Amino acid sequence: MENDDIVWSIINKSFCSYKVNTKTQRFCRNEYNITGLCNRSSCPLANSQYATVREEDGNCFLYMKTVERSGFPRNMWEKVKLSKSLEKALRQINEYLVYWPGFLKQKCKQRLLKISQYLIRMRKLRLRRQKKLVPIQRKQDRRERRREEKALVAARLDSAIEKELLERLKRGTYGDIYNFPQVAFNKALEEEEEEDVQPNEYDEEDENEEADDEEIDEELEKELEEESENEEIEYVEADSDLEAELESESDLEDIQVEPVPSTSSAKSSLRRKPKLEIEYEAENLEGTSKLKG
């Protein structure tokens, strides 16, 4: 007890790190203080025999300090878990603090009652739906908004550059240089193939029809050429025969009337290529033959 009086005289009259002075009262910030007030009976440092109640994670514990454990600061406080039922917890306090001062018993019971009451209120608030207040971080929102805008501008610029490069590639601006992303080029090729699927089918049909027409035209040209060659040969033969006859009949004295050859080839040659001189001479020859006869 003498030591306790010495400690209290030092704390009361001089400095204490847990003491808080106000205009009306003095408060104690020590976590083991049973009342929260700075006085002789409720000071945990100036009392070698002391007890208090504390709450940890929704459970109440009874802390007790005795003179026998004062030499071992690590084991100075004995910790006992109290029941969640208020009646059972009060009985436990009476059992563990049988020969202790009545002031500590009463204050421990009051502290236990207050702690159990605010634990009940906490459970009710958790079950009740409440609005959650979220702080607005304006600086962070502005930063993120600016980054999003810059990213959008960069994406648009990249797409515009990609389109321009593909258009230049189609126009043949770069020649044989192919330093561009392969993925974008393959995508553009696939789009062009999809667009050109239907026109290609029609083009193939038109090409087949044109090929057939060309074959027919070639066959007709070959037939016409063969016919023209045969006709030229007939014309030459007919002209040579007529010239020979004319030469033989040039002497009127030794003329012997002979009928004009009426071959189909000659007729066809005269009809197709009539010669006025030859026809005129032939008529004259027929007239002279009649006169002589």
Buried (B, 14 or more C-beta within 10 A) or exposed (E): EEEBEEBBEEBBEEEBEBBEEEEEEEBBEBEBBBBEEBBEBBBBBBBBBBBBBBBEEEEBBBBBBBEEBEEEEEEBBEEBEBEEEBEEBBEBBEEBBEEBBEEBBEBBBEBBEEBBEEBEEEEEEEEEEEEEEEEEEEEEEEEEEEEEEEEEEEEEEEEEEBEEBBEEBEEEEEEEEEEBEEEBBEEBEEEEEEEEEEEEEEEEEEEEEEEEEEEEEEEEEEEEEEEEEEBEEBBEBBBEBBEEBBEEBEEEEEBEEEEEEEEEBBEBBBEEEEBEEBEEBBEEBEEBBEEEE
